[in-house]
Amino acid sequence: MDDSDFEPISRVTVPELDAILGRPIRILDDGFVRVVDYMGSDESIVQAARVSYGKGTKKISEDRGLVRYLMRHRHSTPFEMCELKLHVRVPMDTWRQWIRHRMANVNEYSTRYSIAIDSAQRTKPEEWRMQSDSNRQGSGGSIPGDLGRHLSEREKELLSLTESVYKERLDKGVAREQARKDLPLSTYTEAYWKIDLHNLLHFLALRMDHHAQLEIRLFAKAIGEEIVSKWVPYAWEAFQDYRLNSISLTNNDKQIIAAWNKGGKNSAIAKAIEFGFLTESGSPDKKSREREELEFKLDELGIPIPW
């Protein structure tokens, strides 16, 4: 092949994303997320797929249809051709959850080399949450008003004290790497975070879920709804339809639903007892996380719970 056989290539741009490039999206009391740079678009996903699968994709004539096909059948490689670089400011306790998603390139603000960001997340009286009775990782209802006001006032005192102690250590010449050791997890940190679209969607699927902690859910929601939706609208639409708002049925789920459909209530209960979802007498008094998840799915599908 000589040079004339190659089609000219220009950098893919997305005007809708360019319009918000560098603009901070505010989250919590002092957090933000903003787009620093990006590579690719829906067009890049389609281009990669057609190179990979060749004539096999010619039957799907529209780009939107191809993107949806790829998402529906979990062909992940074409989505890896798109990358997004974000600048984020996030509380350290939320960042600990964020950084567990390891398929990204990260450069975080260092309190070893620099003075810690003079900002910590503060909780309004109405924002305190009770511990969930059914989920040791999650929260339940709201703390009553008077107690919430008390907790917010105590938080204010605590943050004031830790800030004072930290600054005193610095003033007296203590090394930054040691002076920082008692900073609270509510202290904001900043980072540049670069990730491909496939892994970003995995992050969003987990962190936009209603089981995720509220604080990281707010960041994930902003990234998804205000950034990804503008950047790759076809992929975002497909992600919502086939991942975010879909329901996955386990083999046990399918067997119970089939028994309920074919043999009625007693048949479904018998299956649920067999799988350990219910007590031997068919009562839901037995604690079962899997049964609770099935009940949620049945409710989403409008199917009556048989027990």
C-alpha positions as CSV (number, residue, x, y, z in Angstrom):
1,M,0.0,0.0,0.0
2,D,1.2,3.5,-0.7
3,D,0.2,6.7,1.2
4,S,-2.7,7.4,-1.2
5,D,-4.5,4.2,-0.1
6,F,-5.0,5.6,3.4
7,E,-8.1,7.6,4.2
8,P,-7.3,10.9,5.9
9,I,-7.9,11.0,9.7
10,S,-9.0,14.0,11.8
11,R,-9.3,14.1,15.5
12,V,-12.8,13.2,16.7
13,T,-14.5,16.1,18.6
14,V,-17.8,16.3,20.4
15,P,-19.2,19.9,20.5
16,E,-21.5,19.1,23.4
17,L,-18.6,18.0,25.5
18,D,-16.3,20.7,24.3
19,A,-18.9,23.2,25.6
20,I,-18.3,22.1,29.2
21,L,-14.6,21.3,28.9
22,G,-12.9,22.6,32.1
23,R,-16.2,23.8,33.6
24,P,-16.6,22.4,37.2
25,I,-19.8,20.5,38.1
26,R,-20.4,21.2,41.8
27,I,-21.1,18.3,44.1
28,L,-21.6,18.2,47.9
29,D,-20.5,21.4,49.7
30,D,-17.1,21.9,48.1
31,G,-16.6,19.1,45.7
32,F,-16.5,19.1,41.9
33,V,-15.8,17.1,38.8
34,R,-14.7,18.6,35.4
35,V,-13.6,17.3,32.1
36,V,-9.9,17.9,31.3
37,D,-9.7,16.0,28.1
38,Y,-11.2,13.2,26.1
39,M,-10.5,10.9,23.2
40,G,-13.1,9.3,20.9
41,S,-16.9,9.3,20.6
42,D,-19.7,7.1,19.6
43,E,-18.2,7.2,16.2
44,S,-14.9,5.7,17.5
45,I,-16.8,2.8,19.1
46,V,-18.4,2.0,15.7
47,Q,-15.1,2.4,13.9
48,A,-13.3,0.0,16.2
49,A,-16.1,-2.5,16.0
50,R,-16.2,-2.5,12.2
51,V,-12.4,-3.0,12.1
52,S,-12.7,-5.9,14.5
53,Y,-15.7,-7.7,13.1
54,G,-15.4,-6.7,9.5
55,K,-18.3,-7.8,7.3
56,G,-20.1,-9.2,10.2
57,T,-21.3,-5.8,11.2
58,K,-22.5,-4.7,7.8
59,K,-25.9,-6.1,8.5
60,I,-26.3,-3.4,11.2
61,S,-26.6,-0.3,9.2
62,E,-27.0,2.4,11.8
63,D,-24.3,3.5,14.2
64,R,-26.8,3.6,17.1
65,G,-28.0,0.1,16.4
66,L,-24.4,-1.2,16.3
67,V,-23.5,0.5,19.6
68,R,-26.6,-1.0,21.2
69,Y,-25.8,-4.4,19.8
70,L,-22.3,-4.2,21.3
71,M,-23.6,-3.1,24.7
72,R,-26.3,-5.7,24.7
73,H,-23.9,-8.6,23.9
74,R,-21.1,-7.2,26.2
75,H,-18.6,-6.7,23.4
76,S,-16.4,-4.5,25.5
77,T,-13.3,-3.9,23.4
78,P,-14.7,-1.2,21.1
79,F,-15.8,0.9,24.2
80,E,-12.1,0.8,25.4
81,M,-11.2,3.0,22.4
82,C,-12.8,6.0,24.1
83,E,-11.1,7.7,27.1
84,L,-12.0,10.5,29.5
85,K,-9.8,12.5,31.8
86,L,-11.4,14.1,34.8
87,H,-10.2,16.5,37.5
88,V,-12.1,15.8,40.7
89,R,-12.3,17.2,44.2
90,V,-13.8,14.7,46.6
91,P,-13.8,13.9,50.3
92,M,-11.1,11.4,51.3
93,D,-13.6,8.8,52.6
94,T,-15.4,8.9,49.3
95,W,-12.1,8.8,47.4
96,R,-11.2,5.6,49.2
97,Q,-14.2,3.9,47.5
98,W,-13.5,5.6,44.2
99,I,-9.8,4.5,44.0
100,R,-10.8,0.8,44.5
101,H,-11.7,0.9,40.7
102,R,-8.2,0.1,39.6
103,M,-8.6,0.2,35.8
104,A,-7.7,3.9,35.5
105,N,-4.7,6.2,35.5
106,V,-4.6,8.4,38.6
107,N,-2.5,11.2,39.9
108,E,-3.7,12.5,43.3
109,Y,-2.9,15.7,45.2
110,S,-0.1,14.9,47.7
111,T,-0.3,16.1,51.3
112,R,3.3,14.9,51.6
113,Y,4.6,17.6,49.2
114,S,1.9,20.2,49.6
115,I,-0.2,21.6,52.4
116,A,-3.6,19.8,52.7
117,I,-6.6,21.4,50.9
118,D,-8.2,23.7,53.4
119,S,-11.6,22.3,53.1
120,A,-13.6,19.4,54.6
121,Q,-17.0,18.1,53.8
122,R,-19.6,19.4,56.4
123,T,-22.9,17.7,57.1
124,K,-26.1,19.7,57.4
125,P,-28.4,18.8,60.3
126,E,-30.9,17.2,58.0
127,E,-28.2,15.1,56.2
128,W,-27.2,12.7,59.0
129,R,-28.4,9.2,58.3
130,M,-29.1,6.2,60.6
131,Q,-27.3,2.9,60.2
132,S,-29.3,0.4,58.2
133,D,-30.8,-2.5,60.2
134,S,-30.5,-4.9,57.2
135,N,-27.2,-3.8,55.6
136,R,-24.1,-3.3,57.7
137,Q,-22.6,-1.3,54.8
138,G,-25.5,1.0,54.3
139,S,-27.6,3.7,55.9
140,G,-31.3,3.9,56.6
141,G,-33.6,6.8,57.6
142,S,-32.7,10.3,58.7
143,I,-31.5,11.3,62.1
144,P,-34.1,13.4,64.0
145,G,-33.8,17.2,63.7
146,D,-32.5,18.1,67.2
147,L,-29.9,15.3,67.2
148,G,-28.9,16.3,63.7
149,R,-28.2,19.9,64.8
150,H,-26.2,18.6,67.7
151,L,-24.1,16.3,65.5
152,S,-23.4,19.2,63.0
153,E,-22.3,21.4,65.8
154,R,-20.0,18.8,67.2
155,E,-18.6,18.2,63.7
156,K,-17.9,21.9,63.4
157,E,-15.9,21.8,66.7
158,L,-14.0,18.7,65.6
159,L,-13.0,20.1,62.2
160,S,-12.0,23.4,63.8
161,L,-9.7,21.5,66.3
162,T,-8.1,19.2,63.7
163,E,-7.5,22.2,61.4
164,S,-5.9,24.1,64.3
165,V,-3.7,21.2,65.3
166,Y,-2.5,20.6,61.7
167,K,-1.6,24.3,61.1
168,E,0.2,24.4,64.5
169,R,2.4,21.5,63.5
170,L,3.2,23.1,60.2
171,D,4.0,26.4,61.9
172,K,6.4,24.6,64.3
173,G,8.2,23.0,61.4
174,V,6.8,19.5,61.6
175,A,7.2,17.6,58.3
176,R,4.1,17.8,56.1
177,E,4.2,14.0,55.7
178,Q,3.8,13.7,59.5
179,A,1.7,16.7,60.3
180,R,-1.1,15.3,58.1
181,K,-1.6,12.1,60.0
182,D,-4.6,13.2,62.0
183,L,-6.5,14.9,59.3
184,P,-10.1,13.7,59.1
185,L,-11.5,11.6,56.3
186,S,-13.8,14.5,55.4
187,T,-10.8,16.5,54.1
188,Y,-11.1,17.1,50.4
189,T,-8.5,15.7,48.1
190,E,-8.0,16.3,44.3
191,A,-7.0,14.0,41.5
192,Y,-6.7,13.6,37.8
193,W,-8.5,10.4,36.8
194,K,-8.2,9.0,33.3
195,I,-10.3,5.9,32.3
196,D,-11.6,4.2,29.2
197,L,-15.3,4.1,28.6
198,H,-15.7,0.4,29.2
199,N,-14.3,0.6,32.7
200,L,-16.0,4.0,33.3
201,L,-19.4,2.4,32.6
202,H,-18.5,-0.4,35.1
203,F,-17.7,2.2,37.7
204,L,-21.0,4.0,37.0
205,A,-23.0,0.8,37.1
206,L,-21.7,0.1,40.7
207,R,-21.7,3.7,42.0
208,M,-25.0,4.9,40.6
209,D,-26.7,1.9,42.1
210,H,-29.1,2.7,44.9
211,H,-27.0,0.5,47.2
212,A,-23.9,2.7,46.8
213,Q,-23.1,5.3,49.4
214,L,-24.9,8.6,48.8
215,E,-21.8,10.7,48.5
216,I,-20.1,8.7,45.8
217,R,-23.5,8.2,44.1
218,L,-23.8,11.9,43.6
219,F,-20.4,12.1,41.9
220,A,-21.2,9.1,39.7
221,K,-24.6,10.6,38.8
222,A,-23.0,13.9,37.8
223,I,-20.4,12.0,35.6
224,G,-23.0,9.9,33.9
225,E,-25.8,12.4,33.4
226,E,-23.8,15.6,32.8
227,I,-20.7,14.3,31.0
228,V,-21.0,10.8,29.5
229,S,-24.5,11.5,28.2
230,K,-23.0,14.4,26.2
231,W,-19.9,12.6,25.2
232,V,-21.3,9.3,23.9
233,P,-25.1,9.6,23.8
234,Y,-25.6,6.3,21.9
235,A,-23.4,4.4,24.4
236,W,-25.1,6.2,27.4
237,E,-28.6,5.3,26.1
238,A,-27.6,1.7,25.6
239,F,-25.9,1.5,29.0
240,Q,-29.0,2.7,30.7
241,D,-31.2,0.3,28.8
242,Y,-29.0,-2.8,29.1
243,R,-27.0,-2.2,32.3
244,L,-28.1,0.5,34.7
245,N,-31.9,-0.1,34.5
246,S,-31.9,-3.8,33.7
247,I,-32.5,-6.7,36.0
248,S,-30.3,-9.8,36.2
249,L,-31.9,-13.1,37.1
250,T,-30.0,-15.9,38.8
251,N,-30.7,-19.5,38.1
252,N,-32.6,-19.8,41.4
253,D,-34.6,-16.7,40.5
254,K,-35.6,-18.2,37.1
255,Q,-36.6,-21.5,38.6
256,I,-38.8,-19.8,41.3
257,I,-40.5,-17.6,38.7
258,A,-41.0,-20.5,36.4
259,A,-42.5,-22.6,39.2
260,W,-44.8,-19.6,40.2
261,N,-45.9,-19.3,36.5
262,K,-46.5,-22.9,35.9
263,G,-47.5,-24.4,39.2
264,G,-48.8,-21.5,41.2
265,K,-48.0,-20.2,44.7
266,N,-47.3,-23.5,46.4
267,S,-44.9,-24.6,43.7
268,A,-43.0,-21.3,44.0
269,I,-42.8,-21.6,47.7
270,A,-41.6,-25.2,47.5
271,K,-38.7,-24.0,45.2
272,A,-37.9,-21.2,47.6
273,I,-37.7,-23.6,50.5
274,E,-35.5,-25.9,48.4
275,F,-33.1,-23.0,47.8
276,G,-33.1,-21.9,51.4
277,F,-35.0,-18.6,50.8
278,L,-37.7,-19.5,53.3
279,T,-38.1,-21.6,56.5
280,E,-39.2,-25.2,56.2
281,S,-42.8,-24.0,56.9
282,G,-42.6,-21.6,54.0
283,S,-42.2,-18.5,56.1
284,P,-40.1,-15.5,55.0
285,D,-39.0,-14.9,58.6
286,K,-35.7,-16.6,57.7
287,K,-33.0,-14.0,56.9
288,S,-32.0,-14.3,53.3
289,R,-30.3,-11.6,51.3
290,E,-30.9,-13.5,48.1
291,R,-34.6,-13.8,48.8
292,E,-34.8,-10.0,49.5
293,E,-33.0,-9.3,46.2
294,L,-35.5,-11.6,44.4
295,E,-38.4,-9.8,46.0
296,F,-37.0,-6.5,44.8
297,K,-36.8,-7.9,41.2
298,L,-40.4,-9.3,41.4
299,D,-41.6,-5.9,42.6
300,E,-39.8,-4.1,39.7
301,L,-41.4,-6.6,37.2
302,G,-44.8,-6.2,38.7
303,I,-45.0,-9.8,39.7
304,P,-46.7,-10.6,43.0
305,I,-44.4,-12.1,45.7
306,P,-45.8,-15.6,46.2
307,W,-45.1,-16.0,50.0
